[in-house]
Every structure is written in structure tokens, then in C-alpha cells.
Amino acid sequence: MTREQSKKCSENERSVGERMKFNTALLHQNFDGEKSTGSTIMPIYQVSAFAHETAEKLEKVFHNQAPGFAYTRISNPTVDAFEKRVAAMENGIGAVSCSSGMTAVTMALLNILHAGDEVIAGSGLFGGTIDLFSDLKAFGITTRFAESITVEEIEPLINENTKVVFTELIGNPKLDVVDLKAVSELVHAHGIPLIIDSTTATPYLIHPFAYGADVVVHSSSKYINGGGNAISGVIVDSGNFHWDSSRYDGFEPYAKYGKFAYLAKLRNAIWRNVGGCLSPMNAFLNSVGLETLGLRMERLCDNALQLAQYLDSVDGVEVNYPALEKSPYYSLVQKQFGGKGGAILTLRAGSKEKAFCLINHLQFATNATNIGDVRTLVIHPASTIYAHSNEAQKQSAGVYEDLIRISVGIEDIEDLIEDFGQAIAKMQEEC
Ligand SMILES: *Cc1c(COP(=O)(O)O)cnc(C)c1O
């Protein structure tokens, strides 16, 4: 083969994603509508079962020997289209979607864990995930929490039972940022995979696989959906981790799938049998949301930075946002996220009473427990999301009695600044 030919060949082999930029890829990568009808968006296949002409054909579909759909708990065209788009967006080899972000976190872990295994996790995790690790104790799975996920803090926690390190990239609401490259190098040196909850970072800020993450989960209820209209989760695999079946029980029958072993095991075992599938309607809503992820994140990150800078200039409140120059994570945000800090910031008001007073005076910002909506949302985490956590857990999750979490929306920044300004002024007068 001549040099010219081999160059041409390797160009053809390049994945579509490498030729397209982010916003183009969200629309066109791994998706070109539904060929049979010309439908530009994959329609909602709102059905439970798919009929086949012969018993032989259905047998093949059930045994993964023929393409096709059998039953929506296992797969569905609308759900499948969403999964392919998410896999492409994360540069993964495949994705499995779930009924919620919590199902995705649970399934991603239970696909590899057994009684006697240990997990290392960040203590600044989302409240539901911390609660889940408590639930897993009943099944013999122990979690060791690191105050933060750094090489120094996790290395002493690793032992022969450690089967996975799990963390969020930008802690919600601690807003601590993980140095993904450093941590993934350490865990891989110990033969351990790294599972990342990338909900708050989104693929707009980072493609975690390029930094060594092995599996990524999203609560797609948040930024991927974007409109706050459907609960869902998704698990994406890089295909890079070697699941040694002498260390990871149950992987033996899936070794024949090579780099698809993790996804094949998930689809054919715990995920399918627990039945936490995504509904076709919600997959559709997510696919539509996904298309504007880049546009929304651009606006959200700009709004968050401007609001953080404004709040930083106001007396009586203390703001935390990783892209502010005063943040200890500022340089990591520049290096890892290209300077973008995501769309969540937190505010300390001085006391619980003041925090409630501020929240109650906001006009545009809505008091609700969600993030990633187009609307600005605020919440007092200590009395809500962390209601089941003890004081020590709250402390290490960065959840203080006077803390307000702000999930910044796409409103005009002038209105947001004015709204927070007037609410802080009223708080200072009244409380
Ligand atoms: C919301 C959230 C979850 C849970 O997702 P649900 O869709 O609510 O089940 C998990 N991780 C993070 C970081 C979240 O923000």
C-alpha cells in the first residue's frame, strides 16, 4: 500500500466524530433519522412487544443472533437511537439507558460487584448515591469514602478487595473537581477501573474517556434532557478496561465479547433482569434535548460565571464556583474543562434562617430539587437532598446549614443578577 493509499484508508476509518465539531456531532453523529419513513427524529415506538413472522426468527432475536426487537424492557428503536447518540457523544463503544440516573449508577456498579467487594468513592457525592452505598452494605458491599478523590487520599484506601473507584467529576454540591488523568493512572496501576458520574460536567466540558475513565454514567434527567421533563440515566462504556474474570466474578461467559464484555454482561444480566429500562417516550424527550446540549451549556456556563462574579462582589454571602479565580480548582478547570466551570454554584448565606429567607424572596429562581433545567433552580440541600445524611456525612459532602445550591438556567443574566441582588438585600433587612 502506498503512503497516499494508507493515508486515505485511515481517513476513511476515522470515526465521524473526529471530523465533526461538538454541536454538529450532537445532531448528526450516529444518527440520520429513520430511514424507512424519512422521519428526521426517531419516532416514539410506544409499544411493549415486537411481533416476528416465524418462531425461528424470534428465537434468533432472543439469542442475539439476529438484529431486531422483541420486548421494550430489553430494547426498543426509540431507546436504541438515544443510546447510540449518547455513546457517540461520549466517544464510547456503546451505551445502556436506564429509568433514572440512580438506576444507572446502581447498574453500573452491580454489573461488577459481589459480596465482599469494596468501593472507593468520593464523600462529596450526590446525596442519593451516598444513600445507595449505605443500602449496598446489606449485600456485603463496603464503601470507603475519601474526603476528596486525589491520588494521595485514595491510594491508602486501596486493598485486594477494592473493585472500583467511583466519583463525580464536579461534586454536587461540594463543587470539588477531580484531576481525572492523575487518578485514572493511579487506579489503573492497581488494576482497578474508574467509573465517573459525569452528570454535572457533561460532554460539553470533557470527554472523560480521553482522560482515562473506564465507564461514564449520567443522570440524563439533568443536562442531557435539559428541559426538566423526564427522569432517566445512561451508562457508557469506553471498552478500554480489561475485566479479568479471575478478579471480576461472572465475566467469564462474556469474555468472548472482547471489549464489549462489560456492556454484554450488563444487557444480558442485571440490567435486563432488574428491569430498570428507559421508556420510549422519555428516550424521545432526551434525544430532542441532547441536540441542544452544546447551545445550552455554552449559555449556562456563561451565566454561571457572571452570576458567580456578581455574587462574589456582594457583602454578606460567600460564593463557591470552580471557574472563579479564587477557587482552589481554578487551574484544573482551565486545564481539564477549557476554563468552563459548569452550571452549578453554591452560596453560603450565614445561617439556615437567612438561606430560607433568601430563597423565599427569589422571583425567577425556582425552589426545586433538580439541576440542568433551562430554568434557574435553587435548593437548601441540608434540609432536602441530604435529609437522610448524618452531620459527619453532610460536613464532608460540603453541605452546610447555610448553603444554597443554584442550578443556573438560560434566563437573561441581567434578570438573574437583579433577582439575586434584591433577594439578598431583603434577606439582609429582614433576617
Ligand atoms: C440527579 C443526580 C443523580 C441521580 O439521578 P436521577 O435521574 O435523579 O435518578 C446522580 N448523580 C448526580 C450527580 C445527579 O445530579
PDBQT file of the ligand as one rigid body, heavy atoms in Angstrom, charges set to zero:
ROOT
HETATM    1  C1  LIG A 501     -29.500  13.760  39.928  1.00  0.00    +0.000 C 
HETATM    2  C2  LIG A 501     -28.224  13.049  40.017  1.00  0.00    +0.000 A 
HETATM    3  C3  LIG A 501     -28.180  11.646  40.114  1.00  0.00    +0.000 A 
HETATM    4  C4  LIG A 501     -29.437  10.814  40.183  1.00  0.00    +0.000 C 
HETATM    5  O1  LIG A 501     -30.162  10.916  39.012  1.00  0.00    +0.000 OA
HETATM    6  P1  LIG A 501     -31.779  10.691  38.921  1.00  0.00    +0.000 P 
HETATM    7  O2  LIG A 501     -32.029  10.834  37.467  1.00  0.00    +0.000 OA
HETATM    8  O3  LIG A 501     -32.408  11.733  39.768  1.00  0.00    +0.000 OA
HETATM    9  O4  LIG A 501     -32.050   9.322  39.438  1.00  0.00    +0.000 OA
HETATM   10  C5  LIG A 501     -26.944  11.045  40.161  1.00  0.00    +0.000 A 
HETATM   11  N1  LIG A 501     -25.810  11.764  40.134  1.00  0.00    +0.000 NA
HETATM   12  C6  LIG A 501     -25.810  13.112  40.039  1.00  0.00    +0.000 A 
HETATM   13  C7  LIG A 501     -24.521  13.847  40.010  1.00  0.00    +0.000 C 
HETATM   14  C8  LIG A 501     -27.021  13.792  39.994  1.00  0.00    +0.000 A 
HETATM   15  O5  LIG A 501     -27.014  15.123  39.927  1.00  0.00    +0.000 OA
ENDROOT
TORSDOF 0
